[in-house]
Amino acid sequence: MARQVRAEQTRSTIIKAAAEMFDRYGYRATSLSDIVAHAGVTKGALYFHFSSKEDLAKAVVQEQHSLWMSQAQSFAELRIPALEALIRMSYGLATQLRSHPVIRGGIRLTLENGTFEVPMPDPYLDWISLSVQLLEQATSELDVRTNVELDRVAQFIVSSFTGIHLVAQVLDDRRDVVERVADMWRIILPGLVLSRKLSYYLGFLTSASKELREA
């Protein structure tokens, strides 16, 4: 049992070190030797868990996806209006992108051209699917209009968020990404929510982002 625990700890250490290096330098510019040195493990230990750099990169993306979906699901299960949960989910990911090494590394790997021979769409598809579920619930709660195509709205939200954090990364290392996500919602909400709810949700955007800044 102790050996298994140590093996899992070593694997986690390697994934975290790889994520940090991939986030910092990108997939192509990062070597396995760089990751071994950064993780403080032997090359044999790395190859015990991962057969190649691509295998390790996939593990980083899978871990990033698992962490994100766990947090997203926790927001979805809160006893709050579904649209509030969806907004808090986007704020939560924005916050993780500023500081969580595995989230940052995994996101860069999914966006960088040439990382994988076959793209890994599951993180985006799962995010879109969960967004659709919450939008459907928000419709039943009489917050979201009934005349919008929710699958297209969900894909637009995910696509917009992806573009926003890419630009925020270039401009200021994502330091202001939460406020940029708030701007995204300010643009989306007028065409999404019922007019009698718009004032409430615009106020919610401001209060929720303020909570994050003061946390």
N, C-alpha and C positions, 0 to 999 in steps of 0.2 A: 504493500500500500504506500509506504514512504517513497519507494522508487517511482511509483506512478505519479505521486504528487510532485516530486522533483521534476519528472519529465514534463508534466503539464506546466509547471512554472517556467522551465526552460523554453518551452514552446511559446508561451505568452511573452517572455522576454524577447525572443527572436522576432515575433510579430510586431511588437511595439517598436523595437529598434528599426526594423525594416520600414515600418510606416513612417517613422521620423525621417529616415534617409530618403525614401521615395517622395515625401512631401517637400523636402529641402532641395533635392537635386533632380527629381524625376526618375522614371523607370530606367531609361537607357543609360543615364550617367551614373547610376548606382550599381556597384558590383557586389557580389556575394562577399568578397573580402572586406569591403566597406561595412557591410552589415554585421559580419562576424566581429570585426574590431569594435564597432559601436555597441554591440550587444554584450561584449565581453565573454563570448563563448568560443568553443573550438569549431573548426569547420566540420569535424566529424559529428558534433552535436547538431549542427544545422542540417547536415545531410541525413541524419537519423529521422528528422521530422519532415524535411522538404527535399524533393528530388531535383529541383531546379529553381532558378530565379522566378520563372513564371508561376511555378507551383506556389512559391512563397507569396508572390504578389496576389494570387487568387485568394490565398488564406487571409491576407490583409483586407481585401475587399469583402470577403465573407464575414470577417469579424466586424468590420465597419458596418455592414448591413445588419448584422445581428444586434449590435449596440443601438443603432438608429431605430430599428423596428421595435426593439424592446421599449425604448423611450416613447416612441410614437404610440405604441399600444397602450402605454400607461396614461397618456393624455386622452386617448380615445375612450378609456374606461372610467374617466372621471365623471362624476355626476354633475356635469355642466352642459350647457347647450352645445350641440355638435359643432356649430360653426366656431364657437370660442375654442373648442378643443383643437380644431384644425388650425386656427391662427396660432395657438400656443405651441402646437407641433412645429410649425415653421420657425417660430422664435427659438424653440429649443434646439433645432438643428443649427440655426444660425449661431447660437451661443457655442455649441460644440465645435463648429468650424473654426472658431477663434482660438480654441485652447486644447481640444482633445487630439492627441497625436494620431491615433488610429483612424478617427473620423477624417481628419485632414488628409492623411496618406491614402486612405481608401478612396476618397472622393477624387483626389488628383489622378489616381490610377484609372478610375472609370472614365475620366474625361480626356486623358492624354492619348493622342493618336499613336498606334503601334504598340501599345502595351501588351495586348493579347491578340493571338491569331483570330480568335472568335470573340466578339464583344460579349460583355456580361450585362444583359439588360435587366436582370431580375430585381436589383435594388430600385430601379425606376418604376418597373411594372408593379412591384408590391406597394410602393409609395402612392402611385396613381390609384391602385385598387382601394387602398385604405382611405384615400381622399374621397373617392366616389362614395364609399360607404358612409362617411361622415356627411357629405353633401346630401345624400338621400335622407339621412336622419334629420338634417337641418331643414330639408323641405317639409318633412312630416311635422316638424316643430313650428312651421309657418315662419321661418326666418329667411329661407331662400325661395326665390321665384320658381314657379312650376313650369315656366316656359323656356327654361334653359337646358341645354344638353349637358348633363352632369359629367359624362365621361370626357367631353371636350374641355369643360371647365377645369377638371382635375388635371388633365394633361397640360393645359395652359399654365396652371399654378406651378406645377413641378418644373416645367420648362422655364418659366419666368424666374423662379427661385434660382435655378441653375445658372442662368445668365447673370443674375444680380450678384451672386457670390463670386463668379468669375471676375466680373468688373471690379467688385470690392477688393478682391485679392490683388489685382494689379494696382489699384489706386492707393490703398492704405492698409494692405495686409489684413483685410476684413475687420478692421477695428470698428468701423461704422456700419457693419453689415445688418445689425438688428434694425437700425433706423431705415436702411434701404428696403428691408423686407416690409416694414411698416408702410413705406411709400407704395410698394407693390400692392398691398391690400387696400390702400386708399384709392388706388386706381381701379381695382377689381370690384370692390364692394358696391359702388352705385349701380352697376349693371347686374349684380348678383342677388342682393337682398331686397326684401320688400321695402318700399319707401318709408313706411312707418317705423322700420327697425334701423334705418341707416344712421340716424344720429347716435343711437345707442352703440352700434358697432364701431363707428368712428371714434367715439369716446373710449371704448374698450381697447382699441389699438394703442391709444396714447397711454392709458393706465397700465396696460400689460408690458409695454416696452419700458416704461418708467420703473416698474417692479424689477425688471432684469438689470437695468443700469444701477439700481440701488442695492441689488443682492450682493 
